[in-house]
Amino acid sequence: MRSPFLIVFFVGPAEVNVKIKKAYCPPKIVEGNPCLEYIKYIIFPWFHKFEVIRQEENGGNKIFACMDELISDYESGALHPADVKPALSKALNEILQPVRDHFKNSKEARELLKTVKVLDSVA
């Protein structure tokens, strides 16, 4: 069984994009919405903002400075899951890239990762 730790930290950007695209994110519903939880507990503490890039006909780009502002737009329908998911994927990948780079560029880190993967496969 693959560890959630490995899934989150050692997958490439494309896999993060696929996982977030498939994630449960019901329109206008905040409670129990995992995508919004990621934004609240990971993205805002890391970046102190959440940036949505979208076409003008869909409301144009918007930078949310706080979770309350994002929730207000999400509950009203002004912010749609199709806006949230790509922005969330982009932000998560920005956070994870230095970790990926470290394991790519450090022989010691690669060896450690091999050990972790072996231990994970027998758990």
Backbone bond lengths (Angstrom), bond angles and torsions (degrees), N, CA, C in turn:
res aa  C-N    CA-C-N  psi(-1)  N-CA   C-N-CA  omega(-1)  CA-C   N-CA-C  phi
1 M - - - 1.454 - - 1.533 108.26 -
2 R 1.303 116.07 132.76 1.457 120.86 -177.67 1.528 110.35 -83.11
3 S 1.299 115.29 133.36 1.457 122.11 -178.84 1.527 110.89 -69.84
4 P 1.341 117.00 139.78 1.468 119.01 174.48 1.523 111.62 -58.69
5 F 1.332 117.24 -31.26 1.467 120.99 177.66 1.522 110.28 -58.05
6 L 1.320 116.88 -46.90 1.464 120.37 -179.84 1.519 111.11 -66.90
7 I 1.303 116.52 -38.49 1.458 120.02 -179.21 1.525 110.11 -61.17
8 V 1.302 117.29 -45.57 1.458 120.67 -175.17 1.519 112.70 -74.14
9 F 1.331 117.92 -44.70 1.448 120.09 -170.03 1.517 115.40 -92.12
10 F 1.307 118.37 -19.02 1.456 118.80 -172.06 1.520 114.12 -121.71
11 V 1.298 117.44 20.40 1.454 120.10 173.62 1.522 107.93 -98.82
12 G 1.316 115.75 158.20 1.452 120.41 -179.95 1.515 112.27 -80.32
13 P 1.320 116.23 171.13 1.461 121.12 -179.79 1.528 113.38 -56.53
14 A 1.326 116.96 -40.15 1.466 119.55 -178.44 1.523 111.24 -63.13
15 E 1.334 116.62 -39.56 1.464 119.55 179.97 1.529 111.47 -69.31
16 V 1.323 117.11 -37.57 1.465 120.06 174.67 1.526 108.91 -60.32
17 N 1.332 116.86 -45.18 1.463 120.90 179.73 1.523 111.44 -58.42
18 V 1.329 116.61 -44.40 1.472 121.10 -179.74 1.522 110.19 -64.31
19 K 1.321 117.08 -45.81 1.469 120.87 -178.38 1.527 111.26 -62.59
20 I 1.313 117.56 -42.87 1.468 120.26 179.58 1.528 110.17 -70.50
21 K 1.311 117.59 -38.32 1.471 120.02 178.59 1.525 111.07 -59.98
22 K 1.343 117.13 -35.15 1.467 122.05 -179.83 1.529 112.98 -85.53
23 A 1.319 117.28 -8.09 1.467 121.25 -173.85 1.527 112.03 -65.61
24 Y 1.310 114.81 147.78 1.464 122.68 174.98 1.520 108.43 -65.71
25 C 1.330 116.37 123.82 1.467 121.33 -177.98 1.530 107.73 -156.96
26 P 1.342 117.14 73.94 1.465 119.87 -175.12 1.531 112.29 -66.45
27 P 1.333 117.17 135.20 1.466 120.40 179.40 1.528 111.65 -58.70
28 K 1.312 115.78 139.26 1.461 125.29 174.38 1.530 114.65 65.47
29 I 1.334 118.33 3.01 1.465 121.32 -179.40 1.526 108.92 -110.90
30 V 1.320 115.24 119.24 1.460 121.19 -176.67 1.526 110.96 -93.29
31 E 1.321 116.77 -47.13 1.463 120.63 -175.97 1.526 110.93 -65.37
32 G 1.319 115.44 129.96 1.459 120.56 179.46 1.516 113.70 75.21
33 N 1.321 117.62 15.39 1.461 122.12 -178.93 1.536 108.61 -94.93
34 P 1.341 117.35 105.01 1.467 119.11 -174.55 1.526 114.31 -62.05
35 C 1.305 117.98 -33.10 1.471 119.38 179.03 1.526 110.79 -63.38
36 L 1.319 116.09 -41.76 1.461 119.20 178.72 1.528 111.34 -70.16
37 E 1.321 116.93 -30.45 1.469 120.38 175.33 1.527 110.65 -65.22
38 Y 1.332 117.03 -42.81 1.468 120.23 176.13 1.526 110.41 -58.10
39 I 1.322 115.47 -43.65 1.465 119.58 -179.50 1.533 110.23 -63.37
40 K 1.322 115.87 -45.82 1.468 120.79 -177.57 1.527 112.42 -63.94
41 Y 1.335 116.47 -46.09 1.462 119.72 -170.92 1.532 115.18 -97.37
42 I 1.319 117.47 -14.81 1.465 119.57 -179.91 1.529 111.61 -118.16
43 I 1.329 116.15 -54.55 1.470 119.79 -171.40 1.533 111.87 -69.73
44 F 1.331 117.82 -51.58 1.469 118.90 -179.60 1.529 112.54 -61.53
45 P 1.329 119.85 -45.44 1.472 117.50 177.37 1.535 113.38 -61.87
46 W 1.314 117.21 -31.05 1.464 120.63 -177.17 1.531 111.77 -79.60
47 F 1.344 115.85 -50.99 1.471 121.12 -173.41 1.530 113.91 -101.06
48 H 1.321 117.58 -17.96 1.468 123.13 -176.08 1.527 111.92 64.36
49 K 1.319 115.31 22.77 1.467 122.10 176.57 1.527 107.65 -169.42
50 F 1.332 115.81 167.44 1.460 121.41 173.54 1.518 106.68 -136.56
51 E 1.319 116.24 118.13 1.463 121.43 -174.33 1.521 110.81 -104.69
52 V 1.332 115.17 124.89 1.462 122.47 178.44 1.525 107.90 -109.98
53 I 1.322 115.49 126.17 1.467 121.95 177.15 1.524 106.99 -107.44
54 R 1.326 116.05 122.81 1.464 119.41 -179.69 1.525 110.09 -153.72
55 Q 1.304 115.68 164.85 1.458 122.63 179.86 1.533 110.33 -64.62
56 E 1.330 116.08 152.49 1.471 121.05 178.31 1.524 111.47 -56.81
57 E 1.330 116.78 -40.54 1.468 119.77 -178.72 1.531 112.25 -66.36
58 N 1.320 116.67 -14.93 1.468 121.21 176.44 1.529 112.03 -103.50
59 G 1.314 116.38 15.43 1.460 120.26 177.35 1.513 114.65 109.07
60 G 1.324 116.85 -8.04 1.460 120.27 179.30 1.519 112.89 72.90
61 N 1.304 115.15 174.62 1.465 121.10 -179.83 1.524 110.12 -65.49
62 K 1.335 114.95 149.61 1.460 119.04 177.62 1.518 109.14 -150.35
63 I 1.316 114.78 138.55 1.459 121.17 174.17 1.523 107.55 -110.46
64 F 1.328 115.05 119.71 1.461 121.22 177.84 1.527 108.18 -91.08
65 A 1.323 116.02 127.01 1.460 121.15 -178.01 1.522 112.58 -90.56
66 C 1.334 116.38 -16.62 1.464 119.36 -179.94 1.527 109.80 -153.20
67 M 1.307 114.84 161.55 1.457 120.78 -177.61 1.524 111.60 -66.26
68 D 1.327 117.98 -35.69 1.466 120.43 179.93 1.523 111.40 -59.96
69 E 1.317 116.45 -40.57 1.468 121.69 178.51 1.533 110.27 -64.40
70 L 1.318 116.31 -43.58 1.461 121.09 178.83 1.527 110.30 -63.94
71 I 1.323 117.45 -44.86 1.467 121.60 -179.96 1.519 110.67 -61.01
72 S 1.312 117.11 -42.63 1.462 121.25 179.34 1.525 110.94 -58.45
73 D 1.323 117.08 -48.18 1.468 120.70 178.74 1.526 111.41 -66.52
74 Y 1.321 117.15 -38.10 1.465 120.35 -178.07 1.525 110.73 -67.46
75 E 1.318 117.14 -46.50 1.468 120.35 -179.63 1.521 112.03 -64.83
76 S 1.323 117.47 -32.15 1.468 120.88 -179.97 1.527 112.45 -78.70
77 G 1.328 116.65 -16.47 1.460 120.61 -176.85 1.519 113.06 93.55
78 A 1.334 117.26 -3.08 1.468 120.53 177.94 1.529 111.07 -67.54
79 L 1.324 116.00 -23.59 1.461 122.43 176.07 1.521 107.30 -119.24
80 H 1.315 116.22 121.76 1.469 123.25 -173.75 1.531 110.05 -106.84
81 P 1.347 117.32 154.47 1.467 119.17 175.67 1.530 113.32 -52.64
82 A 1.329 116.91 -33.06 1.469 120.39 178.70 1.530 111.66 -67.54
83 D 1.332 117.22 -18.32 1.467 121.99 173.21 1.529 110.37 -87.64
84 V 1.320 115.51 -40.87 1.465 122.14 -174.75 1.524 111.83 -67.83
85 K 1.318 116.94 -47.80 1.465 120.66 -170.98 1.531 114.13 -61.35
86 P 1.333 120.28 -48.48 1.476 118.31 178.32 1.533 112.47 -63.76
87 A 1.329 116.53 -36.99 1.465 120.00 179.28 1.527 110.65 -67.58
88 L 1.328 116.69 -38.54 1.460 121.00 177.56 1.525 110.49 -66.00
89 S 1.321 117.10 -45.39 1.471 120.74 177.90 1.522 111.15 -57.98
90 K 1.318 115.83 -45.75 1.473 120.62 -179.56 1.528 110.54 -60.18
91 A 1.314 116.85 -46.11 1.464 120.65 -178.57 1.529 111.42 -65.82
92 L 1.333 117.29 -44.24 1.468 120.04 178.46 1.523 110.97 -61.40
93 N 1.323 116.52 -42.58 1.466 119.56 179.42 1.527 111.81 -64.91
94 E 1.320 117.63 -35.06 1.471 120.20 176.16 1.527 110.82 -64.07
95 I 1.317 116.56 -38.52 1.469 120.60 178.36 1.522 110.67 -68.62
96 L 1.326 116.28 -42.32 1.468 120.93 -174.38 1.524 114.12 -78.29
97 Q 1.327 118.90 -22.12 1.464 120.28 -173.59 1.530 114.05 -58.32
98 P 1.326 119.82 -43.41 1.472 117.96 177.52 1.535 113.08 -61.11
99 V 1.319 116.98 -32.61 1.470 120.54 176.84 1.524 109.36 -66.89
100 R 1.319 115.96 -46.56 1.473 120.12 177.85 1.526 110.34 -59.14
101 D 1.321 116.12 -45.28 1.467 120.49 -179.49 1.525 111.26 -60.93
102 H 1.310 116.64 -40.84 1.466 120.69 179.63 1.528 110.47 -60.38
103 F 1.323 116.49 -46.31 1.462 119.31 -178.41 1.526 111.92 -72.73
104 K 1.312 116.78 -24.25 1.465 120.39 176.69 1.528 110.95 -76.66
105 N 1.320 117.16 -38.36 1.465 121.59 -171.34 1.526 115.19 -95.93
106 S 1.306 117.91 -13.21 1.462 120.86 -177.35 1.527 110.43 -109.15
107 K 1.319 116.05 118.27 1.466 120.55 178.57 1.528 110.42 -60.81
108 E 1.316 116.45 -43.19 1.469 120.76 179.63 1.533 110.95 -60.29
109 A 1.321 116.68 -42.58 1.465 120.78 179.21 1.528 110.85 -65.90
110 R 1.337 116.99 -39.99 1.475 120.28 178.18 1.523 111.04 -62.02
111 E 1.327 116.82 -41.46 1.469 120.86 178.41 1.531 110.69 -64.19
112 L 1.307 115.98 -42.17 1.458 120.34 177.33 1.527 110.78 -61.78
113 L 1.326 116.14 -42.57 1.461 120.47 178.77 1.523 111.06 -62.00
114 K 1.320 117.77 -41.39 1.470 120.74 176.85 1.525 110.35 -57.94
115 T 1.318 116.57 -44.68 1.464 121.09 179.21 1.524 110.99 -61.48
116 V 1.308 116.44 -45.13 1.464 121.00 179.44 1.524 110.28 -61.54
117 K 1.323 117.44 -42.84 1.465 120.90 -179.91 1.523 111.09 -64.33
118 V 1.323 117.74 -39.60 1.468 120.85 177.80 1.522 109.61 -63.73
119 L 1.315 116.89 -48.12 1.463 120.71 179.18 1.522 111.18 -61.78
120 D 1.322 116.59 -38.16 1.462 121.60 179.30 1.524 111.06 -65.26
121 S 1.318 117.15 -36.79 1.469 120.23 -176.88 1.525 112.35 -71.66
122 V 1.330 118.16 -22.31 1.464 120.60 179.58 1.525 111.94 -96.89
123 A 1.305 117.24 -9.17 1.476 120.60 -179.00 1.505 111.62 -75.37
